[in-house]
């Protein structure tokens, strides 16, 4: 029995008999997008939906992200899920700062994105008040399909990002606005 394997994604480039040429940006983007290592910063119920996303039915491993990291040093996708209290804010920010570039941030659910129903003095009204966010997933809680959609959107970002973006004045200015060096 022969199996016809077709690549799902091939970057733009020039090809001919026995060769394929493309730009370094595209190859690096492709590798990064399909080997994201998430750090799950889960504080409450949204974390349970993430566990379902990791399990066999939704199987995040299909997108190359099955290798979770609980150390910021070996992670490039910070996934924030759940209510973040103001007391927890500095801890989250420290985790973000300890991650090496390039890194991306996914805010999952209403609580992480806006404080959700907890419009109280003790809850941070959105993590983008302390760290930059790349993709927001709406919902309370979002379903695993939405989490997968968020990961796919992060993959689109990583594929299209220039390898020099992190050195640009615009990127540094954005970090400065958060007081991050
Ligand atoms: S958004 Fe809803 S499900 Fe997610 S942590 Fe907040 S209350 Fe829980």
Boltz pocket constraint, residues with backbone or C-beta under 6 A from the ligand:
constraints:
  - pocket:
      binder: B
      contacts: [[A, 44], [A, 45], [A, 46], [A, 47], [A, 81], [A, 82], [A, 83], [A, 108], [A, 109], [A, 110], [A, 111], [A, 112], [A, 116], [A, 139], [A, 140], [A, 141], [A, 142]]
      max_distance: 6.0
